[in-house]
Amino acid sequence: MKKITLYTILFLSTLCLLPSCDKGFEELNTNKTLPIVLDPAFLMNNAIINASNTGEQLVFELATVQQVITPFGGVLGGGNYNQDNKVRNQGNWVRFYQSVLKSLVSVITTTAENPDRTNLYHSARIMRAYAAMVLTDSYGDIPYFEAGRGFTEAISIPVYDSQESIYKDVLKELEEASAGLDATKPRNINDVLFGGDIPQWKAFGYSLMLRAAMRLSKIDPTLAQQSVAKAVTGGVIQANTGSAVIRHTTLYQNSVSQLLNGSEANNYFLAKPFADFLFAKNDPRLRSISVRYVGAASGPQQTPARADFTPAAQRGMPMGFDNGTIVAKATADGLASFYDYSQVDRFRMGKIDAPFFMVSHAQTKLLLAEARVRGWITTGPVAADLYADAIRAHMTEMAQYSAASAIATADIDAYLAVPANQLTAGNELRDINQQYWIASFLNSPETFANLRRSGFPVLTPNPYPGKDVADVRKITYPDSEYAINTANLNAAIARQGGDKLDTRVWWDKQ
């Protein structure tokens, strides 16, 4: 009996060596719920969402451009003191280099040869250009051509590329990708930016190309002019409905607003230069942006009952003070304490689900106005009309933050009717870029970049007595790069002239 059982087992085992025994084996042993390759459309959405602002931008960019300020140091010290802060300087790097750029390179790689994914491929190229601009504008030279290729090409320590080479490739990418988008081909209707709307993606791409071109206005005006012409011919954003906006929710929150509504709710204030500029112009946006908790003697006393939104009541916090010296200054200013200074209203423009405008209609119109003034555009609306349209667009945009921030059409008309608020002959570049400063509020990397590029507004240097540098021109590289990519980083630093806050990036020509 034992021999019969053994022969049966051997016979069945022999049968399983035959080809017919393989039938269904692979299917049986495949986990149908475990994804082998992540859908590039998912990676694309993840990259878009993460391309929003970061909380660390409150520390450097917003303080450096003198729009939002805190008197506190430690982890909050940075642009408020013109001092380096290695804890916070990595915010843009971690978000855009380690996450956004990495995801986008993967999308581009996996869709490049797929004719059904051509629109996703070109959209990812546009987003990659956006992320690269934020990074190189913040830090200077960065890994670009080899960035995000650790998995696909085993490049774990990528070389740093010059900002000049990056910008020239960004312009090329934006031109090709915007032109390559095709409404007759499959589109990703689930994309969180435009829902797969190809004309909107095209306008976004060409508007970003306009921005990149204008960044070179001092360092390479010939290339800038040529690229502006291509962007205008391609077709830029023409209405607020075409702006590239990341829509936050109570589940996916605006990072800056998280801090303004969380642990730092009582500690950040509207900077005096920004508040005073809006007040002097009788600008209705001051009411939309700010709140003052009148008479607050402490953070807990910043209660709704004390809230005052009227422009006449606003008091911006002056630059150059820390949490010790600001006490006497607040008393001298007639305030109950420094908690009595104005803030970005965290229940309206600063609320946790506030939108983030990557590239807006208003910004685009202002850049067109500057290009018109420079003679790089010679047809279409004149600079004065583009300027007025841009201001109207941004004031109208306020309603997207909150119904309570909306500005009435009559108030917009009244503002634009004042001669002092119109484009001034001989001061066009000043006027346009002062308005860009306002129109880019809370998009702090863009505000910081355009202020350095244009020189406007002309701000009084931060007078803080313990500052490291007189003028912040870039953010220093994070410690992680010093530890991991030492040789390539050091080569980039040597090329640029030092990893210091006052080192100028390539396009930031004096």
Buried (B, 14 or more C-beta within 10 A) or exposed (E): EEEEEEEEEEEEEEEEEEEEEEEEEEEEEEEEEEEEEEBBBEBBBBBBBBBBBBBBBBBBBBBBBBBBBBBBBEEBBBBBBBBBBEBBBBBBBBBBBBBBBBBBBBBBBBBEEEEEBBBBBBBBBBBBBBBBBBBBBBBBBBBBEBBBBBEEEEBEEBBBBBBBEBBBBBBBBBBEBBBBBEEEBBBBEEBBBBEBBBEBBBBBBBBBBBBBBBBBBBBBEEBBBBBBBBBBEBBBBBEBEBBBBBBBEEEBBBBBBBBBBEEBBBBBBBBBBBBBBBBEBBBBBBBBBBBBBBBBBEEEBBEEEBBBBEBEEBBBBBBBBBBEEBBEBBEEBEBBBBBBBBBBBBBBBBBBBBBBBBBBBBBBBBBBBBBBBBEBBEEEBEBBBBBBBBBBBBBBBBBBBBEBBBBEEEBBEEBBEEEEBBBEEEEBBBBBBBBBBBBBBBBBBBBBBBBBBBBBBEBEBBEBEEBEBEBBBBBBBBEEBBEEBEEBBBBBBEEBEEBBBBBBBBBBEE
